[in-house]
Amino acid sequence: MKTKVRKIGNSLGIIISQKILDQVAVKEEVNLFIKDSKIIIEAVKENPRENWEELLLKAGSLKDNVFLEDFENDFDKSEWTW
């Protein structure tokens, strides 16, 4: 799709059709970044931490949280009040 760059106040902008915005689930905010000399416009996720647990498990950063259950020290046994 070809579109014109327009003057908007002291800035420049483009008009993006609602049909395109709907296809990528853009609501109120987008992220803009540059990659390989291209401007990338990305929809902001409503829950930015969505799927973190699954991704960390895949990466091996989150094993089974079992290690926390067996972790004890002298402070926990004698000085800490639960």
VENLINMO-V760923 format. One line per field, one symbol per residue. psi: psi as a letter, one per 30 degrees, with the letter a starting at -180 (. if undefined). burial: b if it has 9 or more other ideal C-beta (glycine too) atoms within 8 Angstrom, else e. Layout:
# VENLINMO-V760923
psi = ???
burial = ???
This chain:
# VENLINMO-V760923
psi = kklkklkjbgllllkkleeeeefghkdfllkklkkhgkkkkkkkkejfgkgeeeeeeefgfjakgeffegjlleeeeefkj.
burial = eeeeeeeeeeeeeeeeeeebbeeeebeeeeeeeeeeeeeeebbbeeeeeeeeeeebbeeeeeeeeeeeeeeeeeeeeeeeee
